[in-house]
């Protein structure tokens, strides 16, 4: 009976560890997904604002060029070109400007690579716990089969003792 109680405690401990590991995996996956979504949203907003600025300055340049053919339009085109150069810079720096700070803030980890490593570790822990749980389930099934067989044997023995042939 003591062995059964110890096994029960071990199984409960494993179930608790398994649930914690699965929770950690889910939490890290949510953080990763949320940071990617928020990063993409911020990048989209920045691209829209930059595109609006580019179109505004290009339109202003066209107006100045048509209105007076003076060097004022050249200044507007230069500003428009500067804003136009911001688009590739935003695209190149989006991960370090948006995704990594969000990951750092949400997870408390250093960067998105650390998040990926921690996610892999958590998934590994969850897999180990799943494997242990399957061993406990097999043990419980074997124990159930043993006691079922024992109860049936006892029943047949008692029945045969009291029923006269």
Buried (B, 14 or more C-beta within 10 A) or exposed (E): EEEEEEBEEEBEEBBEBBEBBBEBBEBBBEBBEBBBEBBEEBBEEBBEEBBEBBEBBBEBBEEBBEEEEEEBBEBBBEBBEEBBEBBEEBEEEBBEBBBBBBBBEBBEBEBBEBBBEBBEBBBEBBEBBEEBBEEBEEEEEEEEEEEEEEEEEEEEEEEEEEEEE
